[in-house]
Amino acid sequence: MESVRGRSPRGDREDRGWLRGAPPPWWIRVLPVLLLAAVGSATLVTSHARDLGFLLGAIPPLAVLSYGPVTTGLLGVGAIVVLNVPATHLNLPGSTDVLTIAFVAALSVFVSYVRSHRDAQLDTERAIGEAVQRAVLPPLPDRVGRVGCASFYRAAQDGTLVGGDFFDVREGPCGVRAVMGDVRGHGLAAVATVVSLLGAFREAALDQPDLESVAARLDRRLAADTADARDGELFATVLLLEFATDTAAVRLVACGHPVPVLLHEGRAREVTVAPGPPLGIGLLGVDPPKGATVALGPGDRLFLASDGVWEARDGTGAFYPLPQRLAALAGTPSAELPGAVWADLARRRYAIRDDVTMLVLTPGPPAG
């Protein structure tokens, strides 16, 4: 799955990533060294700088933020050496300051040792999380059958890689079928339901004759999961697509999920699909979804997005105008289009409060 580096529309979340174990910014790393050099230089130049000696006590704690126990200890020793050099005029108060800084340095070395082990544990846990993400939502290939694919996924909950959104594209006897869904809630609590629905879709895509039957299979799977839910309010919105064998048309079924946007000759419009009820609330059997077939021309693309994109708001509370912005970005290649929308959200300062999922499907011409 594609990802975009840079500033997040949720503000400076990435800028604060070093507080959760990521490497700190460069200025944090050089700060203890600069402070040691500045105090030493100032005291060598003038005796009036002897009052700056208290700043040396801040060097070991600052080193803890960036360095391991060895480097933290060396910087602490450097601070003690500067304090005891006669030329710096900092050794006049006596041994109290030396003992204080020595104690702070020793404590900082211990804290740095604990932090280093914590960071190693966080790296291991993140590697496990990435493995889970690849298992739940494996990266899509560039093409599935005759349909080109480009995807983007970003979980809303800080520190997690998998949330309540899901998608997949599979080729089967009935052609290429795709799904995008959004489970109630987000974060780790929704992962089990995501895994269940994806498994049901991958089976149904192979043996169900039409999309309405695929939706019924997903609804049955979710109903079984609801029986074990504590609050009994487990539901999901789903959008299903099926491309004809010659990719000249696409059939869609929407169960409470936002419809796709069709990009055609530089224009963008929402596809008209009769909305059906979400899965898992017991209405699919009473009011089954009504599919729609849309003709596709050469170069047409379908842009699918979750609520995280459609419901992003600016400072005035207005929703992100996805079709209009897609029309402005129509010249962007399909592989880069999800990233361009994500960058557009950030540039226009739209606030995102849900998982973000985007999928671009580009039907290709018939083979041979």
Secondary structure, DSSP 8 states (H G I E B T S, - for coil): -B---S-BTTBSTGGGGGGGTS---HHHHHHHHHHHHHHHHHHHH-GGGGGGGGGGGGHHHHHHTT--HHHHHHHHHHHHHHHH-GGGT-STT-HHHHHHHHHHHHHHHHHHHHHHHHHHHHHHHHHHHHHHHHHHS----SEETTEEEEEEEE-SSTT-S--SEEEEEEEETTEEEEEEEEESS-SGGGHHHHHHHHHHHHHHHHH-SSHHHHHHHHHHHHHHHHTT-SSS---EEEEEEEE-TTSSEEEEEEEBS---EEEETTEEEE----EE--BTSS-TTTS----EEEE--TT-EEEEE-HHHHT-B-TTS-B--HHHHHHHTTTS-GGGHHHHHHHHHHHTT-B--S-EEEEEEEE-----
